[in-house]
Amino acid sequence: MKVRLVLYGEHALRHGSKLELEVEEGKTVGELLRELGISTSEHHILVNEIKVDESHVLKDGDVLKILPVVYGG
């Protein structure tokens, strides 16, 4: 199945801002991000514009956005 990945910040610079990936059925957001070397604790994760956690199971056609947590004031 295919999912689209939209990255921001340093990961966008490293991998590109938009990717289309072929992933196996039943893969979770956390599994995919670990494979890509992206920390789930330092990013907001949205699937189809809805905030999810790393246990969310991806489906064909999902759009996964990874936004870095920003600190400061």
N, C-alpha and C positions, 0 to 999 in steps of 0.2 A: 504494500500500500504506500501511497505517497502523502507526505505532509510538507507544508511550507514552513520554514523557519525564518523569523524576522529578528535580527540581532541589533543591538544598540551598543554604543560605547566601544571599549577596547576589543570586544569580540567581533563587532562589525568591522573594525579595522583589520583584524586578523583573518577572519573567514569570509568577509563580504556581508553586506547588510541583509540580503535575501538569498535563501537557499531552498532548493526543493530536494528533499531526501526520500529515499526508498527505505522504509522501515518494516520490520516484521510485525505481523498481527499480534496484538496483546502487549506491545511494548509500552512501558510507562514513560511519562515525562522524565522522571528521575533517571531511569536507565539510559535514555537517549542523551541527556545532558552529561551524565558521567562519561559516556563514550566520547563526547566532544570536549571533555575537560572543563565543563562549566559548572561552577558551584551553585547548587540550588539554594543554599542559605544566604547568598549574597545577591540574589536576583528575585524580582517579581516575575511570576510565570502566568501568562495569559494564554488560554486556548479559546479561539473564536471570540476574543474580547471579554472572556470571563476568567477571573482570577481562580487558579487551581493550585493544588499542592503537587508534590513530586509523585504521588501515587496515582495520579490521573492517567487512565489508559487512553492512548491515542487512537484515533479512528481515521480512516481514509479521507483525505481532503481537509483535515484540520489545519488551522493556521496557528502556529505556536510563536508567541512573542516573548522574548527574554529581555527584561529591562533591569539594568543595574540599580541596586538600592543606592540612593544618594544621601550622604550625611552632611551635616553642617548647618549653618544658619546665616 
